[in-house]
Amino acid sequence: MSGTTTDDEARVVRPGRIAVIDGNMAAAWGAKLSRPTVLAAYPITPQTPLVEYLSTFVADGELDADMVEVESEHSALSVLQGASLAGARTFTGTSSQGLALMYEPYIRTSTLRLPIVMAIVTREVISPQSVWGGQQDAITVRDAGWIQIYVEDNQEILDSIIMAYKIAEHPDILLPVNICYDGHYLSHVADRVEIPAQEDVDRFLSPYSPSHIKLDPRTPMSVDPLTPGDILMEYRYKHVRAQARAKRVIEEVDEEFGRIFGRPYGGLLERYRLDDASLALITLGSTSGTAKVAVDAARNRGVDIGLIKLRALRPFPREELFEALHGKAAIGIVDRNVCFGWMTGVVYAEVCAALRLLPDQPPLIDFVAGLGGADITFKHYERAISLLQQAASGRTVAEVTWLGIDFEPGEEP
Amino acid sequence: MLHMKEIRLHGRGGQGTVLASQILVSAAVREGKYGNAIPFFGFERRGAPLAAFVRFDEKRIREKTQIYTPDCVVVMDPTLVHASNVFDGLQEGGAVVLNDRKMPEEAKLPTTVGRLGVVDATGIALEVLGTPITNTPMLGAFVATTSWIGLEALLSALQEMMRGKQADANARAALLGYERTRVLDMQPGRAEAHLL
């Protein structure tokens, strides 16, 4: 359970039903249990089964929602904007080029402050053509004003979608939320998942009842009029403040969910064997599990290493990272994406910025890995941990290592 | 106490290899275990070689990677033994489950194999299902060879994941696969130590 223990004694609710389902089905269940009333999605690998599962739930009468058939991702999110403005709870999902096509309504969704929940089934972006995992799609749109949470396994997909509505619709927040789960490495992986009972989810998550904005023919209002810069600046300022408040709300919702269902995830980030560690790894998404196994193995060899599983990329937990990493001797970041202008990964660049005021700057090393569905293996982590140990002992180590290709940066063919 | 087992299934597109991997996980979970199945992410074409990666354990499984050093290799299609490196990384004393009409020559097996299970899964599939889809007889052969999950759990998982007549026929194919598998300990002593 992502490094947390499930203690039946601590639960408020009885255990749910155990099922073996893939990540897309876990997302469909998370949505279904949250009782959305309007859905719209356009199929794209590896999200396609999610659309099929949701359509089946609606067709079988198990989910009382309108499933709107659309001709593109742009339309899918535009439909949900109208539905959300009219007071509906909504859900969709997409991947890669679908997200790219969706970008225009995507940024308008957050700036309209609509609490839409959307899965991003992360997939490499093209070219070259690839349908496999990679987080470049979601990470590229990180600055469009949404909250983005990345998850480790199928159970966390289901649980996080339920939590996402509570975060998005919180009156202090009113922002859309992406639950980002790795294409193929979660979307198509069959795993054991506990499905909570509907009545327990209903107690945790109240129906959506918007108060600030609602399309209603009886009381007409204008939405999104031409806005001069001084007022637009005020909108942006308030949007940024909502992102700042979301840090507290993400933590509170996770704490409440953990108390009721027995599965806390750490809120903004999970610390794994970190507090007494001198070395730290930072991971995002499904590779976090493999990283934890590698951390355990290194601990057994006497290496004092721990891990931060970053859950929230937006809002970025700057202060929390600073606090958690204070005093570490070396820090390694695993990036399943590329930050083209920095020649590193994105998370590395952001962690560097967050830690700029740490005294005695520890070495920070980036590991770019797992692009386009490439496997991030246990051996990759052994190599990463060995490089971290070298850096901590004062040896000069390259700023970026690309795990899985055989040449050193600067020596490429 | 079962220590984590890693199983690599090799098949060709259309033989039900990915479904077989999901049935195995479902069977393990029925027995109160944890399990997950990762399909190899290649091109989905009928006849193309593909693999699926299954893990069982008594506790939650964190790894989300492919399997490079399997405890067991299951080969759904007899031609794959010659076409790709299906035995790569097999653990010392590990298990191999093959679809073949006759026992293979020892020279063609990996030196690390501890226990061998062989069954004519294509013959059973043609006899029971009328089509050479070998996944369910091979699941029966897997249980006969390793005993890592019980036959009862396998059959009930299979019934849950298939429907109607198809489920019944496949349960029969799995049962025949179980009954007709010839199991041979290649390195007595070592195999028991590893396979338990």
Interface residues (C-beta under 8 A of the other chain):
Chain A: M1 I18 V20 W132 G133 D153 D182 H184 Y185 L186 H188 V189 A190 D191 R192 S286 T287 G289 T290 K292 V293 G373 D375 I376 T377 F378
Chain B: S21 Q22 V25 S26 V29 Y34 G35 N36 A37 I38 P39 F41 R60 I61 R62 E63 K64 T65 Q66 Y68
